[in-house]
Amino acid sequence: MEVKKANMFLIKFISTMIMFIYILFLFIDISNDHIGNKYSTYLKFSSILLCLIISLLIGSNGFNPKDVFLLQLARFFTLVADYFLLLSNNYILGVLFFCVVQLIYIERHSLMREDKLDIKINGFLFLPIFILLLIFASLIFHIIASKFLLISSSILYALLLSFSVYCGIRTLKSSNYNKKSALFISWGMILFLLCDINVALYQIINAGFLKSLWSDFSFIVGILIWIFYLPSQLLLTLSGIE
């Protein structure tokens, strides 16, 4: 009991730290009129690391061991994906690892073992996993051009994200989570979607399309990415607490 209380205290403390970091890096980005500041980047990555630490502290405060494990797995691969996107600028691997993250969330949020839909979900997951393995193999052996890999992995990610959002919202009708956690999952996935819509817009503008909109909207879109992203990650992390 004492361990559970201590862990909950740490979770609340770390959550407060994350919110402080959130305000701090947004202030840095806005005051510098630039989203690529190195201090801001490290703060963003540290906030995702703290989300992983929270998931590791949940333990017996979670719903069941499988749910806790899937959440921790999702947090770990999110950290890996953000490492490639934020620190090493390897967009292909970043997107691929986010595909893995969405597959884990689909599994976690589809814990409806007595529902016939579970069979359909398992069937749905087979093809994306197979495609994901092919893309990883192509990347390792340099079989396909990197631009094609990025486009194909992005399309796969968009499909997985869409289904993951559906599964997340569906937890509101499931008895596997309490009302608070189901709301955290639903809003977490919706904010995740809003974040990635802005990521797509930012990449389109940055690639030279919609050049007339570059000066007006690129910075705003870049800011919106993390305005939506970190709250989504914190909500999904805290959804594991019963």
ChimeraX attribute file (.defattr): number of C-alpha atoms within 10 A of each C-alpha:
attribute: neighborCount
match mode: 1-to-1
recipient: residues
	/A:1	7
	/A:2	7
	/A:3	12
	/A:4	14
	/A:5	11
	/A:6	11
	/A:7	19
	/A:8	17
	/A:9	12
	/A:10	16
	/A:11	22
	/A:12	13
	/A:13	12
	/A:14	17
	/A:15	20
	/A:16	12
	/A:17	13
	/A:18	23
	/A:19	14
	/A:20	12
	/A:21	18
	/A:22	19
	/A:23	11
	/A:24	14
	/A:25	20
	/A:26	19
	/A:27	13
	/A:28	17
	/A:29	19
	/A:30	13
	/A:31	10
	/A:32	11
	/A:33	13
	/A:34	15
	/A:35	20
	/A:36	13
	/A:37	13
	/A:38	11
	/A:39	11
	/A:40	20
	/A:41	16
	/A:42	13
	/A:43	17
	/A:44	22
	/A:45	16
	/A:46	15
	/A:47	23
	/A:48	23
	/A:49	18
	/A:50	19
	/A:51	27
	/A:52	23
	/A:53	18
	/A:54	25
	/A:55	27
	/A:56	19
	/A:57	21
	/A:58	24
	/A:59	18
	/A:60	15
	/A:61	17
	/A:62	19
	/A:63	18
	/A:64	14
	/A:65	12
	/A:66	12
	/A:67	18
	/A:68	24
	/A:69	18
	/A:70	19
	/A:71	26
	/A:72	23
	/A:73	19
	/A:74	25
	/A:75	27
	/A:76	20
	/A:77	20
	/A:78	23
	/A:79	24
	/A:80	19
	/A:81	24
	/A:82	24
	/A:83	17
	/A:84	17
	/A:85	17
	/A:86	18
	/A:87	13
	/A:88	11
	/A:89	12
	/A:90	14
	/A:91	18
	/A:92	24
	/A:93	23
	/A:94	23
	/A:95	23
	/A:96	21
	/A:97	24
	/A:98	24
	/A:99	26
	/A:100	21
	/A:101	26
	/A:102	24
	/A:103	20
	/A:104	20
	/A:105	26
	/A:106	22
	/A:107	18
	/A:108	20
	/A:109	25
	/A:110	22
	/A:111	18
	/A:112	16
	/A:113	9
	/A:114	8
	/A:115	10
	/A:116	9
	/A:117	12
	/A:118	15
	/A:119	12
	/A:120	10
	/A:121	15
	/A:122	13
	/A:123	11
	/A:124	13
	/A:125	14
	/A:126	11
	/A:127	11
	/A:128	18
	/A:129	15
	/A:130	10
	/A:131	14
	/A:132	20
	/A:133	13
	/A:134	12
	/A:135	22
	/A:136	17
	/A:137	13
	/A:138	15
	/A:139	17
	/A:140	10
	/A:141	9
	/A:142	12
	/A:143	11
	/A:144	13
	/A:145	10
	/A:146	14
	/A:147	10
	/A:148	11
	/A:149	20
	/A:150	19
	/A:151	13
	/A:152	16
	/A:153	25
	/A:154	19
	/A:155	13
	/A:156	18
	/A:157	24
	/A:158	19
	/A:159	14
	/A:160	23
	/A:161	24
	/A:162	15
	/A:163	18
	/A:164	26
	/A:165	23
	/A:166	17
	/A:167	22
	/A:168	25
	/A:169	21
	/A:170	15
	/A:171	23
	/A:172	19
	/A:173	10
	/A:174	15
	/A:175	11
	/A:176	17
	/A:177	20
	/A:178	15
	/A:179	15
	/A:180	14
	/A:181	22
	/A:182	24
	/A:183	19
	/A:184	25
	/A:185	30
	/A:186	25
	/A:187	19
	/A:188	27
	/A:189	27
	/A:190	22
	/A:191	23
	/A:192	23
	/A:193	20
	/A:194	17
	/A:195	23
	/A:196	20
	/A:197	15
	/A:198	20
	/A:199	17
	/A:200	15
	/A:201	19
	/A:202	20
	/A:203	14
	/A:204	15
	/A:205	19
	/A:206	13
	/A:207	10
	/A:208	11
	/A:209	12
	/A:210	11
	/A:211	13
	/A:212	10
	/A:213	11
	/A:214	16
	/A:215	10
	/A:216	10
	/A:217	14
	/A:218	21
	/A:219	16
	/A:220	16
	/A:221	21
	/A:222	20
	/A:223	19
	/A:224	19
	/A:225	21
	/A:226	22
	/A:227	17
	/A:228	19
	/A:229	21
	/A:230	23
	/A:231	19
	/A:232	23
	/A:233	23
	/A:234	22
	/A:235	21
	/A:236	28
	/A:237	27
	/A:238	23
	/A:239	24
	/A:240	26
	/A:241	23
	/A:242	15
